[in-house]
Each structure stands twice: as C-alpha cells, then as structure tokens.
Amino acid sequence: MRLALCLSVVIALSPLTAAAASFDCTLPTLTPNELAICNNRDLNDADVQMVTTLNLLTGLFGMGRRGAIMDDQRAWLQSRMACGADVACIRESYARRLQDLQAVYDSIDRPL
C-alpha cells in the first residue's frame, strides 16, 4: 500500500511530456498498443506507474532476481502488444502487471 502511495506522488509531480514512461510517443514507428497508450491518459499513467515500480524493484535486487523480473517484463510486453489497439485489453494488462509487481514488493523480507 505504501508503494502505491509513493508512486502516486511521483506520478502527480512528474512533468507532462510527449512520452509515456517507457517509450517516446513522437516516434513514427509506434505499434498500435503504443499509440493507444499515448492517446489515452489513464493508459499513459498506468505506463508511468508500471515503469516507476519496475525501476524501483530492479534497484532493490541482485542480478538473479532482477533478471527474473526483467524476463517477466519482456513476457508481459509481448502480451500487451497482443492487445493491439484494444484499450480495455491494454488496461487489464497493466492492472495484472502492476498486481504482479506489487506481489514482488510485498514479498520483500524486511523488518517491521
């Protein structure tokens, strides 16, 4: 829960640009799902949240766990791309990925 609150603050304070968090929205070679993300504010926000969370988590782990997280990310990107321009499918894809990343965060062994 604290992770979501921290990420919400980061997202709210981030400047608006012509880019989603993980790619440049001005490129002429965007895929249909990337165009949908660039043209839909809530999908763009989900992309920012996902990348911010991913960057935070990969900074917390060593090579082995970080590699597994990135392998999962590549597999997730393929499934997101399969959505094409279907906004509902992309939205659900981000929701699942954010839930998976939250589970990784929740599994971190830390003192109370």
Secondary structure, 3 states (H helix, E strand, C coil): CHHHHHHHHHHHHCCCCCECCCCECCCCCCCHHHHHHHCCHHHHHHHHHHHHHHHHHHHHCCHHHHHHHHHHHHHHHHHHHCCCCCHHHHHHHHHHHHHHHHHHHHCCCCCC
